[in-house]
Amino acid sequence: MYVYCKALHKVNKSERSGAGTDEIYKPSLWYFKLLFLLNDQETPRETISNIEDNDSFIS
C-alpha cells in the first residue's frame, strides 16, 4: 500500500504543477488502476503527541 500511495502522490503532484497532459506522471505499477478504487476509503489516522501540554516546564 505504501508504494501505491507514493505513486498516487506523484500523480497528484504532477497534475497540480500545471504540467500538460503529456507530462503527467504515469505510474508503472501494474496494479495501480486496480487499487485506485481505494482512494475514497483512505482516512488519515489521528495524530498522537508524546509531548505534554503542561506549561509548568516553561520558566
C-alpha positions as CSV (number, residue, x, y, z in Angstrom):
1,M,0.0,0.0,0.0
2,Y,2.9,2.3,0.7
3,V,4.2,2.1,-2.9
4,Y,0.7,2.8,-4.2
5,C,0.3,5.9,-2.1
6,K,3.7,7.1,-3.1
7,A,2.8,6.7,-6.8
8,L,-0.5,8.4,-6.3
9,H,1.2,11.3,-4.6
10,K,3.5,11.7,-7.7
11,V,0.5,11.6,-10.0
12,N,-1.3,14.3,-7.9
13,K,1.8,16.4,-7.7
14,S,2.3,16.3,-11.4
15,E,-1.3,17.3,-12.1
16,R,-1.1,20.3,-9.7
17,S,2.1,21.5,-11.2
18,G,0.3,22.8,-14.3
19,A,2.0,20.3,-16.5
20,G,0.5,19.4,-19.8
21,T,-1.3,16.1,-20.4
22,D,1.8,14.6,-21.9
23,E,3.9,15.5,-18.8
24,I,1.6,14.0,-16.1
25,Y,3.3,11.1,-14.2
26,K,2.1,7.7,-15.3
27,P,2.9,5.0,-12.7
28,S,4.4,1.8,-13.9
29,L,2.7,-0.3,-11.3
30,W,0.6,-3.0,-12.9
31,Y,-1.9,-2.8,-10.1
32,F,-2.2,1.0,-9.8
33,K,-5.6,1.1,-11.6
34,L,-6.9,-1.8,-9.5
35,L,-6.1,0.0,-6.2
36,F,-7.5,3.3,-7.5
37,L,-10.9,2.3,-6.1
38,L,-9.4,2.6,-2.6
39,N,-8.9,6.3,-2.8
40,D,-12.2,7.2,-1.2
41,Q,-11.7,4.6,1.5
42,E,-8.5,6.1,2.8
43,T,-8.8,8.1,6.1
44,P,-5.9,9.7,7.8
45,R,-5.0,8.5,11.3
46,E,-5.5,10.7,14.3
47,T,-2.2,12.1,15.4
48,I,-0.8,11.2,18.8
49,S,1.5,13.5,20.7
50,N,4.1,12.4,23.2
51,I,4.6,15.9,24.4
52,E,2.7,17.0,27.4
53,D,0.6,20.2,27.3
54,N,1.9,21.3,30.7
55,D,3.2,24.9,30.9
56,S,4.9,24.3,34.2
57,F,8.1,23.2,32.3
58,I,8.4,26.7,30.8
59,S,10.1,29.2,33.0
